[in-house]
Amino acid sequence: MIRGAIEVAQRNRVAGWIHSSVDTVRDKLILAFVGPRCVGSGKVDRFRKDLLEAKLGDGYCGFDFPIRLNDDEKVGAVVVKLQSSDAALIQPDTRLSGPNDEE
């Protein structure tokens, strides 16, 4: 199972944590998207004492990397995915919608 959270989302940066109970995520590539467009990437390489104390692997579950949004893209639309995974992290107040949903 993959767990995690986006804790910071700004127009130029995204940060948080991700953990897999099946395999290590340390040093794996993580990608940020707005819709289908990749807006940045980084590695899961930040040590977090709080995550180590919560027994989430070796504590190296954190990420923090730059992103670049277009003027018309909203920070709230940023989602994060571990490369080669279908799991996505969304922001706490994000409402997912499809093409037929009303705004």
N, C-alpha and C positions, 0 to 999 in steps of 0.2 A: 504494500500500500504506500502511496505517496501522499505526504502531508506537507503543508507549508503555508506561508503567508507573504503577501506583499505588504510591507510596513511603511514604505516611503514610495510615493509616486509623484514625481515632479516633471515638468516639461523637459528637463535635461538629465534626469536620473531616476533609477528604480532600485529599491533595496528590499531585502527580506530574507527569508530562509526557506529551504526545501529539504525534505528527508525522505528516504525510501527505506522501508523495513526489509526489502528484498536484496538490495544491492547498495553499495556505497555511491554517493553522489559527489563526493569530494573531487574537485578538479574537473567535473563534467561541464560541458557547455550549456548555458541557459540563454534562452532567447526571449525578447520582449516583442509583442505584436500589438498593432492596432488594426483590427480586421485581419486581412490576409497579409498586410505589410509588416515585415520585420523592421523594428525601429531601433534595435540595439541588441548587443549580446555581451556576455561576460562569462565568468567561471564561478562555480560554487567553491569558493576558496577562503571564505572569511570564518575565522574561529569565533564562536559564540559560547561563552561560559554558561549562559542560561540554558542553551540547548544541550550542552554536555551534562549539566546538572539534571536536566529532564530526561537523560539517558537516550538522547537522539544521536546515535553514532558516536563519533569522536569529537563532536562539537563543531566540526568544519562543515557546516550546513548553510552558512550565510552567503549572500551575494549582494553586490553593490556595483552597479556599472552605469555608464552614460547611455542615454537614449536621445533620439532626435525626432521630435514631432513636427509635422507640418502645421502651418497656422490654423488649418481647419480641423485638426485632430484634437480630441479632448483627452486630458490626462486620465480621466475616469474610465476610458476605454482600453487602457493598457492591460494586457494579460501577459503572463509569463509561462513559458513551457520549457521543460527539460528537453534537450535535443533527443530525438528518437523516442519520444514518449507522447502518448495521447493525453496525458494528464495536464491540466492547465490550472494555474493559480489566478484567481480574480480578486479584485479589491473588495473589501468588506461591504461597501455600499453600492456595488455595481449591480445593475439589473440587466440580465441577458435578454436580448430580443432578437427576433428574426426579421426577415424582409417584409413580412406581412403585418407586423405589429405596428400599432399607431404610436406616434411620438407623443 
